[in-house]
């Protein structure tokens, strides 16, 4: 899962909008998925994918249990 919520491709990317589970790992993909790399790790959302709305994601990143996501820390 990606935590780079300000990415220009965020709204259409499955790595950001996918439904999560307790075993999910997070990363910001800053050095790997950007304009210079051609957004190499961008995953287009398919019609059958279950995704969250960006408004819901952005609202929830400020919850205390998600503090590490807000600052882009990788959780293992």
N, C-alpha and C positions, 0 to 999 in steps of 0.2 A: 504494500500500500504506500502511496505517495503522500507526503505531508506538505508539498509545495502548493499551497492553496492559492497563491497569487500567480501561478503559471498561466500564461495566455491560453493554454490548451486545457485547463482544469475542468471546465464545464463539460467537455466531451470525452474526458479520459476515465477509463474504467479503474485505473490504479488509484484515483482519488475518490471516485464516487461509488465504488463497490460496497455492498453490505459487508460488515466486518464480523469476525468471531474472535474469541479469546486467544486463539493461537496465531493471530495475524502479526506479521512483522512490518515495521514502518521505516521509511527512509525518505529523504527529501529529493533524491535524484538530481541535486543541483549540478554536479559536475558531469553527470551521465546523460541527462535528458534536458537539453536546452537548444536554443536556436543554432549554436555552433555545431551541435551533433545532429541537427535535423530532427530533434525530439525523438531520438532513438528508442526510448522506452515508452513512448506514448502508446496507449492501448485504446483504440476507438471502441466506444460503447456500442454493442450490438443490440438489436431489438429484443432479444431474449434475455439479456443481462438484467439482473436485479440490482438497481442502483439507488442511492440516496439523493435527495435534492441538495444542491449546493447550499441553499439557505439553511437547511438542517445541519449540514456538516459545519458550516461556519459558525452557527449558533452554539454548537456543542464543543468546539475546540477550546473554548474558554472555561470549561468545567474543570475543577481541580484535578480530577482523575486523568484528564487529557493534557495537563500542563506540558508534558514532554512533547506532545504533537505540535503544540503552538510554537515552540522554539525549534522544532525540527530535529529532535534527538532520536536516534535509532533505538528502538526497543527490541530486545531479543528475548 
